């Protein structure tokens, strides 16, 4: 379930609306980037783990997989920062103008 926040654009200042939209787009960009990193570095970590398993080197396995996990974790932390920034901006929108509801998550078939 996704949370949907809606408000009338006329209830907020143009600069505030621009900031909300910029933060929302930055959050969506961060989510897409994190998903790509998780998928690609996950495959790379599996390859490194397989090669390290064949060479019977525990250090090489943990080190290479750890390096592959670092990039998606960094992207996840950046996504959390964008989410906090958007929530902070939305908290400054007048209370009677904001309507919050839940919606079903769309199918995510990303290649």
Residue pairs with C-beta under 8 A, 6 or more apart in sequence:
1 102
1 103
1 104
1 105
2 102
2 103
2 104
2 105
3 100
3 101
3 102
3 103
4 100
4 101
4 102
4 103
5 90
5 98
5 99
5 100
6 98
6 99
6 101
7 93
7 97
7 98
7 99
8 97
9 17
11 93
11 94
11 97
12 20
12 93
12 94
12 97
16 89
16 92
16 93
19 89
20 86
20 89
20 90
20 93
23 82
23 85
23 86
23 89
24 86
26 82
26 85
26 86
27 79
27 82
27 83
27 86
30 75
30 78
30 79
30 82
31 79
32 110
33 75
34 72
34 75
34 76
34 78
34 79
35 110
37 71
37 72
37 75
38 72
38 75
39 110
41 68
41 69
41 71
41 72
42 68
42 72
44 68
45 64
45 65
45 68
45 69
48 60
48 61
48 64
48 65
48 68
49 61
49 64
49 65
52 58
52 60
52 61
52 64
52 65
53 61
90 98
